[in-house]
């Protein structure tokens, strides 16, 4: 059956539009076809052999429509299938969609999955940093993350980068993986859309972006300039460090620095919130 034919199919107890030909009912949590979804939390921490988990309808749409990664399969609660029909019309026609009852979903995942929509995506080979930087347009904005180990913050920064039109995100090797399940979810799928490179130490990243003609602007509570007073350079790399310790002094001394003005006696924001303010100051006019 081809895509786009308005027929119906009955899967378990649900009658749904059958635009997708690979609806596969599964009733056994030990079925090897869904083994990639087993024990999600534990396997997130140790890696998935070149794969990642996407969770939720919006994130699934980003996986199908972002063009950067391929989906291997989908696992969905039978009660959520009808509401996913439109999203599945964007999926590859041969993509397996495993449909399960709630007890099977929870047994496989290892905890209660109230969203009920998961997919396995395939990672791409790491893109060389110089290749990514060389592909950037003449006016371009990068976000550079140093030491950000919190998945919520990294996911939120990817969301902000997508919202304000940043061209790519660079992460040093001490920053968390943006394809960790929680980071993807918090990013609302932006981690699957915004190009990124992760690896190397911070000094190497800074040297590379400067070599490619980007002006580096480090955000710090002790920054010398108010972010609102800075005219955006044509090629800008906005550098953000971890909360608390911030960016190392040796990096700050090698870059232009900016601060976000705040009420006296309070000098710090959550790094994701700070990234939104800084990106809006630099890019808000071009997306407004």
Protein Blocks (a to p, Z undefined) as FASTA:
>chain_A
ZZhiacdddehjaccdfkbfbbccdfbfklmklmmmgokllmmmnogehiacdedjklmm
mmmmnopaccfbdcddfklmmmmmmmmmmpcfklccddddfklmmmmnopacfkopacdd
dddddddfklmmmmpcfbdcddddehiabfklmmmmmmmmmmnopabdcddfkbccfkbf
klmmmnnomlmmmgcdeedjfklmmmmmmmnopacddddfkbfbdfklpccdfbdcdddd
dehjlpafklmmmpccddddddehiabdcfklmmmmmmmmmmmmmmZZ
